[in-house]
Amino acid sequence: MGLDRKVAARLAEERLDEWRRLGHHDWRAMVDQRERRDVTGADGRRYVVVSSGLDDGDGRVRIAVAVDDGGWSALAPVVRDEISRPGGSGTAGGGLA
């Protein structure tokens, strides 16, 4: 059974929602860092959720969240991202479905 991309996308969005509640300072602290979580999706399966912080230039920080099932899907995970600006305004990112 392959990766359920809808469940993975929901998990990525949930993780981004957690980041959205934090300030730009917290995002800045995540630059060049990576956080991994093993979570159980709504379908009862195990997923790996990895958040990474990247300096996007001009004070912006991009948080990218990649979700896979720990198997072959790690080669093409579901990715969502968002950008935080120094003034605190975020911009919805794109990602691959």
C-alpha positions as CSV (number, residue, x, y, z in Angstrom):
1,M,0.0,0.0,0.0
2,G,1.5,3.3,-1.1
3,L,1.6,6.7,0.6
4,D,-1.8,8.2,1.2
5,R,-1.0,11.7,-0.2
6,K,-4.2,13.3,1.2
7,V,-3.4,12.2,4.7
8,A,0.2,13.2,4.2
9,A,-0.8,16.7,3.0
10,R,-3.1,17.1,6.0
11,L,-0.3,16.2,8.3
12,A,2.0,18.8,6.6
13,E,-0.6,21.5,6.9
14,E,-1.2,20.7,10.5
15,R,2.5,21.1,11.2
16,L,2.6,24.4,9.3
17,D,-0.4,25.5,11.4
18,E,1.8,25.0,14.5
19,W,4.5,27.2,12.9
20,R,2.0,29.9,11.9
21,R,1.2,30.4,15.6
22,L,4.8,31.2,16.4
23,G,6.6,34.5,15.8
24,H,9.2,35.3,13.2
25,H,11.9,35.0,15.9
26,D,11.0,31.3,16.4
27,W,11.2,30.7,12.6
28,R,14.6,32.5,12.5
29,A,15.8,30.0,15.2
30,M,14.9,27.1,12.9
31,V,17.2,28.3,10.0
32,D,19.5,25.5,9.0
33,Q,17.8,23.2,11.5
34,R,15.7,20.1,10.9
35,E,13.1,18.5,13.1
36,R,11.7,15.0,12.6
37,R,8.5,13.6,14.1
38,D,7.0,10.2,13.8
39,V,3.2,10.6,13.8
40,T,0.1,8.5,13.3
41,G,-2.2,9.7,10.5
42,A,-6.0,9.6,10.5
43,D,-5.7,6.3,8.6
44,G,-3.8,4.7,11.5
45,R,-0.5,4.5,9.5
46,R,2.9,5.8,10.6
47,Y,4.2,8.9,8.9
48,V,7.5,10.8,9.1
49,V,7.1,14.6,9.3
50,V,10.3,16.6,8.8
51,S,10.4,20.4,9.2
52,S,13.3,22.4,7.9
53,G,14.1,26.1,8.1
54,L,15.8,27.9,5.3
55,D,17.0,31.5,5.0
56,D,15.0,32.9,2.0
57,G,16.9,36.2,1.8
58,D,16.0,39.7,2.9
59,G,15.1,38.5,6.4
60,R,12.5,36.0,5.2
61,V,12.5,32.5,6.6
62,R,11.0,29.5,4.7
63,I,9.7,26.5,6.7
64,A,9.3,23.4,4.5
65,V,7.5,20.4,5.8
66,A,8.0,17.0,4.1
67,V,5.9,14.0,4.9
68,D,6.5,10.4,3.8
69,D,5.8,6.9,5.2
70,G,9.4,6.0,5.8
71,G,9.6,3.8,2.7
72,W,9.9,4.5,-1.0
73,S,7.8,7.6,-0.6
74,A,10.8,9.3,1.0
75,L,12.1,9.7,-2.5
76,A,9.1,11.9,-3.4
77,P,7.4,13.1,-0.2
78,V,4.5,15.4,0.1
79,V,5.9,18.9,0.7
80,R,4.3,22.1,1.9
81,D,6.1,25.3,2.8
82,E,5.5,28.8,4.0
83,I,7.5,32.0,4.3
84,S,7.6,34.3,7.3
85,R,8.7,37.9,6.8
86,P,10.4,40.0,9.5
87,G,7.3,42.1,10.1
88,G,5.5,38.9,11.0
89,S,3.4,38.5,7.9
90,G,3.4,35.0,6.4
91,T,2.8,34.0,2.9
92,A,1.3,30.7,2.0
93,G,3.8,28.6,0.3
94,G,3.3,26.1,-2.4
95,G,4.6,22.6,-2.4
96,L,4.2,19.4,-4.2
97,A,1.0,17.4,-3.8
